[in-house]
Amino acid sequence: MKPSLKVILGTSGAVLFNLIFWQEKLALNAVFFDVFILWSVFMMYPAAFRLPVMKWLLAAHIITLAAVLFHNTVLSKLAFSITLVLVVVFTQYLHRSVWYAAASALMNYILAPVSFFGNIKLIRYKFFNLSSVGKSLRFVIVPLLLLGLFFGLYNFANIVFKNMIKDIGQAVENYFSRFFEWFSWQRAGFLLLGLFITCGLLLKSSVNYFSAADQKMQDTLSRKKKNTVRWRQTAWFDLLSLLMGKFATGILALRNENTTGIISLALLNVLLLCINVIDIVFVWFGFKYNHDINLSEYVHEGTGLLIFSILLAMGILMFFFRGNLNFYKQNKWLRYGAYAWLVQNALLVVSVLFRDYYYIAHYGLAYKRIGVLLFLLSVLSGLITVIIKIHQRKTAYYLLRVNAWFAIIMLVVCSCVHWDEMIAGYNLARKHTITPDVKFLLTLSDKTLPLLQKNIEVLDNPVKIEGGEGESLYRSSATPKELFEMRKKTFMKVQNEYSWLSFNFADEYIKQQLTQPVSSLSATH
């Protein structure tokens, strides 16, 4: 594509960014910017749309855009931005991994100023050069001097002409005064920000290192003849020598490593089996809640154990199944031990799931409790991919690539849920069985204001929740009811300052609900 067109697209995108996002929130305006970016990038790289991955990425991106319009949460905006960057980068480069694509996107932004000004330098001005400008100036100097002389004479000699010139001058002055009222250094900086964001998206850098590296990576392990001299210089050999001594070298090194792995996994399986039996007896089937139990510590201890166990499992299994031991004919029991340990880690996930369930059942939903659930889902994904890695002899690159895509899927799905509204709705619906953490509820987003208004009575006598999230998040000196009224007024005031570009269904719903009388809301509720 011509450098001039790239410069025009980058500049046009910056102007559009400035016009639709200045003093607005990311909402309906995101649609216009999104259409411009996608149209530009597919015009520059039309063949990329035929790739299967692009269709999936576009579908995910459209879902996040809809989430911005309907929920307008921070998470939906983050998912929208990430998927937009991924769509652009997978259009510009050949990638399979999100990690390498993220590195290419970062390189695009680091080199965005260089790309923009480099394209400007490449533009060839066929009808514009200094010699032609000099010739033109020499031809117009005398006419301009004569025009100035007679303009002054007519201005003094003709009062009507003088008044016309005065009116024209006043109109020009008024125009520029309004222009400078509209213009501000903050807006000029915002224009530069728009130029940087747009150029980072549209202008591909000249560095293809990460794309080339991504293409070289393999999903499946291949057996390699080990270079003994080079192997002795690696950190893996130093670690193996520290643990196994002379058994790490020689023609029987692979068999010795296999034996060590079998013994290690057998002992670790026995240890984890004890933990799982205790959890199954006392957590799965024998749990009885009483007020002496600190459920917060109960959940966090289990989660901490899970994190440590999973990381330990991943590290050890990656060590033993890093290379040629995958192809060792007598590694059957090592593989069985690995599978058993991974299954036991999955049982540990279930134990922590029970702990989190008890926490939610007795204290309601909160960010950390939902975060534990999402973390458990990620852990299960990791365990499954490690099983696949061992069974099908996959590489570490495969693990990172697949789990990164799973994280993107989770991000897209989670952006479709208004978590603050879910938390408030769940807790307030159970206000007679769960003591609501009122201070925490008042720190949630504006979408929860209608729910609080329908349950206004919970704000009258708030109960202090020891260890609750509200104690650390509530920053106001006002009472809960005073803060609620202040937030209502602030929301309505801020909404009046936005234009139609900031329209989204979440804010529209809040405005409609908050303007209704409290009595009618309670009746419908």
Contacts in CASP RR format, 6 or more apart in sequence:
PFRMAT RR
TARGET T0000
AUTHOR 0000-0000-0000
METHOD contacts of the structure
MODEL  1
MKPSLKVILGTSGAVLFNLIFWQEKLALNAVFFDVFILWSVFMMYPAAFR
LPVMKWLLAAHIITLAAVLFHNTVLSKLAFSITLVLVVVFTQYLHRSVWY
AAASALMNYILAPVSFFGNIKLIRYKFFNLSSVGKSLRFVIVPLLLLGLF
FGLYNFANIVFKNMIKDIGQAVENYFSRFFEWFSWQRAGFLLLGLFITCG
LLLKSSVNYFSAADQKMQDTLSRKKKNTVRWRQTAWFDLLSLLMGKFATG
ILALRNENTTGIISLALLNVLLLCINVIDIVFVWFGFKYNHDINLSEYVH
EGTGLLIFSILLAMGILMFFFRGNLNFYKQNKWLRYGAYAWLVQNALLVV
SVLFRDYYYIAHYGLAYKRIGVLLFLLSVLSGLITVIIKIHQRKTAYYLL
RVNAWFAIIMLVVCSCVHWDEMIAGYNLARKHTITPDVKFLLTLSDKTLP
LLQKNIEVLDNPVKIEGGEGESLYRSSATPKELFEMRKKTFMKVQNEYSW
LSFNFADEYIKQQLTQPVSSLSATH
1 44 0 8 1.000
3 118 0 8 1.000
3 119 0 8 1.000
3 120 0 8 1.000
3 122 0 8 1.000
3 123 0 8 1.000
4 119 0 8 1.000
4 123 0 8 1.000
6 44 0 8 1.000
6 119 0 8 1.000
6 202 0 8 1.000
6 203 0 8 1.000
7 116 0 8 1.000
7 119 0 8 1.000
7 120 0 8 1.000
7 123 0 8 1.000
9 40 0 8 1.000
9 198 0 8 1.000
9 202 0 8 1.000
10 116 0 8 1.000
10 195 0 8 1.000
10 198 0 8 1.000
10 199 0 8 1.000
10 202 0 8 1.000
10 203 0 8 1.000
11 195 0 8 1.000
12 36 0 8 1.000
13 33 0 8 1.000
13 36 0 8 1.000
13 37 0 8 1.000
13 194 0 8 1.000
13 195 0 8 1.000
13 198 0 8 1.000
13 202 0 8 1.000
14 191 0 8 1.000
14 192 0 8 1.000
14 194 0 8 1.000
14 195 0 8 1.000
14 197 0 8 1.000
14 198 0 8 1.000
14 199 0 8 1.000
15 191 0 8 1.000
16 32 0 8 1.000
16 33 0 8 1.000
16 36 0 8 1.000
17 33 0 8 1.000
17 191 0 8 1.000
17 193 0 8 1.000
17 194 0 8 1.000
17 195 0 8 1.000
17 197 0 8 1.000
17 198 0 8 1.000
18 187 0 8 1.000
18 190 0 8 1.000
18 191 0 8 1.000
18 194 0 8 1.000
20 29 0 8 1.000
20 32 0 8 1.000
20 33 0 8 1.000
20 501 0 8 1.000
21 29 0 8 1.000
21 33 0 8 1.000
21 190 0 8 1.000
21 501 0 8 1.000
22 187 0 8 1.000
22 190 0 8 1.000
23 497 0 8 1.000
24 498 0 8 1.000
24 499 0 8 1.000
24 501 0 8 1.000
24 502 0 8 1.000
25 72 0 8 1.000
25 498 0 8 1.000
25 502 0 8 1.000
25 504 0 8 1.000
26 68 0 8 1.000
26 72 0 8 1.000
26 77 0 8 1.000
26 80 0 8 1.000
27 68 0 8 1.000
27 69 0 8 1.000
27 72 0 8 1.000
27 501 0 8 1.000
27 502 0 8 1.000
27 503 0 8 1.000
27 504 0 8 1.000
27 507 0 8 1.000
28 69 0 8 1.000
28 500 0 8 1.000
28 501 0 8 1.000
28 502 0 8 1.000
28 503 0 8 1.000
28 504 0 8 1.000
29 501 0 8 1.000
29 502 0 8 1.000
30 65 0 8 1.000
30 68 0 8 1.000
30 69 0 8 1.000
30 80 0 8 1.000
31 65 0 8 1.000
31 69 0 8 1.000
34 61 0 8 1.000
34 65 0 8 1.000
34 84 0 8 1.000
37 84 0 8 1.000
37 88 0 8 1.000
37 198 0 8 1.000
37 201 0 8 1.000
37 202 0 8 1.000
38 87 0 8 1.000
40 202 0 8 1.000
41 87 0 8 1.000
41 88 0 8 1.000
41 91 0 8 1.000
41 92 0 8 1.000
41 201 0 8 1.000
41 202 0 8 1.000
42 48 0 8 1.000
42 49 0 8 1.000
42 91 0 8 1.000
44 202 0 8 1.000
45 91 0 8 1.000
45 92 0 8 1.000
48 54 0 8 1.000
48 90 0 8 1.000
48 91 0 8 1.000
48 92 0 8 1.000
49 55 0 8 1.000
49 91 0 8 1.000
51 90 0 8 1.000
53 90 0 8 1.000
53 96 0 8 1.000
54 87 0 8 1.000
54 90 0 8 1.000
54 91 0 8 1.000
57 83 0 8 1.000
57 86 0 8 1.000
57 87 0 8 1.000
57 90 0 8 1.000
58 87 0 8 1.000
60 83 0 8 1.000
60 408 0 8 1.000
60 409 0 8 1.000
60 412 0 8 1.000
61 80 0 8 1.000
61 83 0 8 1.000
61 84 0 8 1.000
61 86 0 8 1.000
61 87 0 8 1.000
63 412 0 8 1.000
63 415 0 8 1.000
63 416 0 8 1.000
64 76 0 8 1.000
64 79 0 8 1.000
64 80 0 8 1.000
64 83 0 8 1.000
64 412 0 8 1.000
64 415 0 8 1.000
65 80 0 8 1.000
67 73 0 8 1.000
67 76 0 8 1.000
67 79 0 8 1.000
67 80 0 8 1.000
67 415 0 8 1.000
67 416 0 8 1.000
68 76 0 8 1.000
68 77 0 8 1.000
68 80 0 8 1.000
68 504 0 8 1.000
69 504 0 8 1.000
69 505 0 8 1.000
70 504 0 8 1.000
70 505 0 8 1.000
70 506 0 8 1.000
71 415 0 8 1.000
71 416 0 8 1.000
71 417 0 8 1.000
71 418 0 8 1.000
71 447 0 8 1.000
71 506 0 8 1.000
72 504 0 8 1.000
72 505 0 8 1.000
72 506 0 8 1.000
72 507 0 8 1.000
73 415 0 8 1.000
73 418 0 8 1.000
73 419 0 8 1.000
73 420 0 8 1.000
73 445 0 8 1.000
73 447 0 8 1.000
73 506 0 8 1.000
75 411 0 8 1.000
75 414 0 8 1.000
75 415 0 8 1.000
75 419 0 8 1.000
76 415 0 8 1.000
76 416 0 8 1.000
78 411 0 8 1.000
78 415 0 8 1.000
79 411 0 8 1.000
79 412 0 8 1.000
79 414 0 8 1.000
79 415 0 8 1.000
80 415 0 8 1.000
82 408 0 8 1.000
82 411 0 8 1.000
83 408 0 8 1.000
83 412 0 8 1.000
84 201 0 8 1.000
85 105 0 8 1.000
85 201 0 8 1.000
86 98 0 8 1.000
86 101 0 8 1.000
86 105 0 8 1.000
86 408 0 8 1.000
88 105 0 8 1.000
88 201 0 8 1.000
88 202 0 8 1.000
89 95 0 8 1.000
89 101 0 8 1.000
89 102 0 8 1.000
89 104 0 8 1.000
89 105 0 8 1.000
89 108 0 8 1.000
90 101 0 8 1.000
92 104 0 8 1.000
92 108 0 8 1.000
92 204 0 8 1.000
93 101 0 8 1.000
93 104 0 8 1.000
93 204 0 8 1.000
93 208 0 8 1.000
93 210 0 8 1.000
93 211 0 8 1.000
94 211 0 8 1.000
94 214 0 8 1.000
94 215 0 8 1.000
95 101 0 8 1.000
95 104 0 8 1.000
95 210 0 8 1.000
95 211 0 8 1.000
95 214 0 8 1.000
96 214 0 8 1.000
96 215 0 8 1.000
96 217 0 8 1.000
96 401 0 8 1.000
97 214 0 8 1.000
97 217 0 8 1.000
97 397 0 8 1.000
97 400 0 8 1.000
97 401 0 8 1.000
97 404 0 8 1.000
98 401 0 8 1.000
98 404 0 8 1.000
98 405 0 8 1.000
98 407 0 8 1.000
98 408 0 8 1.000
99 400 0 8 1.000
99 401 0 8 1.000
99 404 0 8 1.000
100 210 0 8 1.000
100 211 0 8 1.000
100 213 0 8 1.000
100 214 0 8 1.000
101 210 0 8 1.000
101 214 0 8 1.000
103 210 0 8 1.000
104 205 0 8 1.000
104 207 0 8 1.000
104 210 0 8 1.000
104 211 0 8 1.000
107 205 0 8 1.000
107 207 0 8 1.000
107 209 0 8 1.000
107 210 0 8 1.000
108 115 0 8 1.000
108 200 0 8 1.000
108 201 0 8 1.000
108 203 0 8 1.000
108 204 0 8 1.000
108 205 0 8 1.000
109 196 0 8 1.000
109 200 0 8 1.000
110 205 0 8 1.000
111 205 0 8 1.000
111 206 0 8 1.000
111 207 0 8 1.000
112 196 0 8 1.000
112 199 0 8 1.000
112 200 0 8 1.000
112 203 0 8 1.000
112 205 0 8 1.000
113 196 0 8 1.000
113 199 0 8 1.000
114 205 0 8 1.000
115 199 0 8 1.000
115 200 0 8 1.000
115 203 0 8 1.000
115 204 0 8 1.000
115 205 0 8 1.000
115 206 0 8 1.000
116 195 0 8 1.000
116 199 0 8 1.000
116 203 0 8 1.000
119 203 0 8 1.000
154 161 0 8 1.000
155 161 0 8 1.000
155 162 0 8 1.000
155 165 0 8 1.000
156 162 0 8 1.000
217 395 0 8 1.000
217 397 0 8 1.000
217 401 0 8 1.000
218 395 0 8 1.000
218 397 0 8 1.000
219 394 0 8 1.000
219 395 0 8 1.000
219 397 0 8 1.000
219 398 0 8 1.000
219 401 0 8 1.000
220 392 0 8 1.000
220 393 0 8 1.000
220 394 0 8 1.000
220 395 0 8 1.000
220 398 0 8 1.000
221 323 0 8 1.000
221 326 0 8 1.000
221 327 0 8 1.000
221 393 0 8 1.000
221 394 0 8 1.000
221 395 0 8 1.000
223 324 0 8 1.000
223 327 0 8 1.000
224 323 0 8 1.000
224 324 0 8 1.000
226 324 0 8 1.000
231 237 0 8 1.000
236 319 0 8 1.000
236 322 0 8 1.000
237 248 0 8 1.000
239 319 0 8 1.000
240 248 0 8 1.000
240 257 0 8 1.000
241 248 0 8 1.000
241 249 0 8 1.000
243 260 0 8 1.000
244 256 0 8 1.000
244 257 0 8 1.000
244 260 0 8 1.000
247 253 0 8 1.000
247 256 0 8 1.000
247 260 0 8 1.000
248 256 0 8 1.000
248 257 0 8 1.000
254 324 0 8 1.000
254 325 0 8 1.000
254 328 0 8 1.000
255 328 0 8 1.000
255 330 0 8 1.000
257 320 0 8 1.000
257 325 0 8 1.000
258 325 0 8 1.000
258 328 0 8 1.000
258 330 0 8 1.000
258 331 0 8 1.000
258 334 0 8 1.000
261 320 0 8 1.000
261 334 0 8 1.000
262 333 0 8 1.000
262 334 0 8 1.000
262 337 0 8 1.000
264 316 0 8 1.000
265 316 0 8 1.000
265 334 0 8 1.000
265 337 0 8 1.000
265 338 0 8 1.000
265 340 0 8 1.000
265 341 0 8 1.000
266 337 0 8 1.000
268 316 0 8 1.000
268 341 0 8 1.000
269 337 0 8 1.000
269 340 0 8 1.000
269 341 0 8 1.000
269 344 0 8 1.000
272 309 0 8 1.000
272 341 0 8 1.000
272 344 0 8 1.000
272 345 0 8 1.000
272 348 0 8 1.000
273 344 0 8 1.000
275 305 0 8 1.000
275 348 0 8 1.000
276 344 0 8 1.000
276 347 0 8 1.000
276 348 0 8 1.000
276 351 0 8 1.000
279 347 0 8 1.000
279 348 0 8 1.000
279 351 0 8 1.000
279 354 0 8 1.000
280 347 0 8 1.000
280 351 0 8 1.000
283 351 0 8 1.000
283 354 0 8 1.000
283 355 0 8 1.000
284 350 0 8 1.000
284 351 0 8 1.000
284 354 0 8 1.000
287 354 0 8 1.000
287 358 0 8 1.000
289 295 0 8 1.000
289 358 0 8 1.000
289 362 0 8 1.000
295 355 0 8 1.000
295 358 0 8 1.000
295 359 0 8 1.000
295 362 0 8 1.000
295 363 0 8 1.000
296 359 0 8 1.000
296 467 0 8 1.000
296 468 0 8 1.000
298 355 0 8 1.000
298 358 0 8 1.000
298 359 0 8 1.000
299 352 0 8 1.000
299 355 0 8 1.000
299 356 0 8 1.000
299 358 0 8 1.000
299 359 0 8 1.000
299 369 0 8 1.000
299 372 0 8 1.000
302 351 0 8 1.000
302 352 0 8 1.000
302 355 0 8 1.000
303 352 0 8 1.000
303 355 0 8 1.000
303 372 0 8 1.000
303 375 0 8 1.000
305 348 0 8 1.000
305 352 0 8 1.000
306 345 0 8 1.000
306 348 0 8 1.000
306 349 0 8 1.000
306 352 0 8 1.000
306 376 0 8 1.000
306 379 0 8 1.000
309 345 0 8 1.000
309 348 0 8 1.000
310 345 0 8 1.000
310 379 0 8 1.000
310 383 0 8 1.000
313 341 0 8 1.000
313 342 0 8 1.000
313 345 0 8 1.000
313 386 0 8 1.000
314 382 0 8 1.000
314 386 0 8 1.000
317 338 0 8 1.000
317 341 0 8 1.000
317 342 0 8 1.000
317 386 0 8 1.000
317 390 0 8 1.000
318 396 0 8 1.000
320 334 0 8 1.000
320 338 0 8 1.000
321 338 0 8 1.000
321 389 0 8 1.000
321 390 0 8 1.000
322 396 0 8 1.000
325 331 0 8 1.000
325 334 0 8 1.000
326 390 0 8 1.000
326 393 0 8 1.000
327 393 0 8 1.000
335 390 0 8 1.000
335 391 0 8 1.000
338 390 0 8 1.000
339 387 0 8 1.000
339 390 0 8 1.000
342 383 0 8 1.000
342 386 0 8 1.000
342 387 0 8 1.000
345 379 0 8 1.000
345 383 0 8 1.000
346 380 0 8 1.000
346 383 0 8 1.000
349 376 0 8 1.000
349 379 0 8 1.000
349 380 0 8 1.000
349 383 0 8 1.000
352 372 0 8 1.000
352 376 0 8 1.000
353 373 0 8 1.000
353 376 0 8 1.000
356 369 0 8 1.000
356 372 0 8 1.000
356 373 0 8 1.000
356 376 0 8 1.000
359 369 0 8 1.000
360 369 0 8 1.000
362 434 0 8 1.000
363 369 0 8 1.000
363 434 0 8 1.000
363 437 0 8 1.000
363 465 0 8 1.000
363 468 0 8 1.000
364 426 0 8 1.000
364 427 0 8 1.000
364 430 0 8 1.000
364 434 0 8 1.000
365 422 0 8 1.000
365 423 0 8 1.000
365 426 0 8 1.000
365 427 0 8 1.000
366 423 0 8 1.000
366 437 0 8 1.000
366 440 0 8 1.000
366 468 0 8 1.000
366 469 0 8 1.000
367 419 0 8 1.000
367 423 0 8 1.000
367 469 0 8 1.000
368 469 0 8 1.000
370 419 0 8 1.000
370 423 0 8 1.000
374 410 0 8 1.000
374 414 0 8 1.000
377 410 0 8 1.000
378 403 0 8 1.000
378 406 0 8 1.000
378 407 0 8 1.000
378 410 0 8 1.000
381 403 0 8 1.000
381 406 0 8 1.000
382 399 0 8 1.000
382 403 0 8 1.000
382 406 0 8 1.000
385 398 0 8 1.000
385 399 0 8 1.000
385 402 0 8 1.000
385 403 0 8 1.000
386 399 0 8 1.000
388 394 0 8 1.000
388 398 0 8 1.000
389 395 0 8 1.000
389 398 0 8 1.000
389 399 0 8 1.000
418 447 0 8 1.000
418 506 0 8 1.000
420 444 0 8 1.000
420 445 0 8 1.000
420 447 0 8 1.000
420 448 0 8 1.000
421 445 0 8 1.000
421 447 0 8 1.000
421 448 0 8 1.000
421 451 0 8 1.000
423 441 0 8 1.000
423 444 0 8 1.000
423 448 0 8 1.000
424 441 0 8 1.000
424 444 0 8 1.000
424 448 0 8 1.000
424 451 0 8 1.000
424 452 0 8 1.000
425 448 0 8 1.000
425 451 0 8 1.000
427 434 0 8 1.000
427 436 0 8 1.000
427 437 0 8 1.000
427 441 0 8 1.000
428 436 0 8 1.000
428 441 0 8 1.000
428 451 0 8 1.000
428 452 0 8 1.000
428 454 0 8 1.000
428 455 0 8 1.000
428 458 0 8 1.000
431 455 0 8 1.000
431 458 0 8 1.000
435 463 0 8 1.000
435 465 0 8 1.000
436 458 0 8 1.000
436 463 0 8 1.000
437 465 0 8 1.000
437 468 0 8 1.000
437 469 0 8 1.000
437 470 0 8 1.000
438 458 0 8 1.000
438 459 0 8 1.000
438 462 0 8 1.000
438 463 0 8 1.000
438 480 0 8 1.000
439 462 0 8 1.000
439 465 0 8 1.000
439 470 0 8 1.000
439 471 0 8 1.000
439 473 0 8 1.000
439 474 0 8 1.000
439 480 0 8 1.000
440 465 0 8 1.000
440 468 0 8 1.000
440 469 0 8 1.000
440 470 0 8 1.000
440 473 0 8 1.000
440 474 0 8 1.000
441 448 0 8 1.000
441 452 0 8 1.000
441 458 0 8 1.000
442 452 0 8 1.000
442 474 0 8 1.000
442 476 0 8 1.000
442 480 0 8 1.000
442 483 0 8 1.000
442 484 0 8 1.000
442 487 0 8 1.000
443 469 0 8 1.000
443 470 0 8 1.000
443 473 0 8 1.000
443 474 0 8 1.000
446 487 0 8 1.000
446 491 0 8 1.000
446 507 0 8 1.000
446 510 0 8 1.000
447 506 0 8 1.000
447 509 0 8 1.000
447 510 0 8 1.000
449 484 0 8 1.000
449 487 0 8 1.000
449 488 0 8 1.000
449 491 0 8 1.000
449 510 0 8 1.000
449 513 0 8 1.000
449 514 0 8 1.000
450 509 0 8 1.000
450 510 0 8 1.000
450 513 0 8 1.000
450 514 0 8 1.000
450 521 0 8 1.000
452 458 0 8 1.000
452 459 0 8 1.000
452 484 0 8 1.000
453 484 0 8 1.000
453 488 0 8 1.000
453 513 0 8 1.000
453 514 0 8 1.000
453 518 0 8 1.000
453 521 0 8 1.000
454 521 0 8 1.000
454 522 0 8 1.000
454 525 0 8 1.000
455 525 0 8 1.000
456 481 0 8 1.000
456 484 0 8 1.000
456 518 0 8 1.000
456 522 0 8 1.000
459 480 0 8 1.000
459 481 0 8 1.000
459 484 0 8 1.000
460 481 0 8 1.000
462 480 0 8 1.000
464 471 0 8 1.000
465 471 0 8 1.000
476 483 0 8 1.000
476 486 0 8 1.000
478 486 0 8 1.000
488 514 0 8 1.000
491 510 0 8 1.000
491 514 0 8 1.000
492 511 0 8 1.000
492 514 0 8 1.000
495 507 0 8 1.000
495 511 0 8 1.000
513 521 0 8 1.000
END
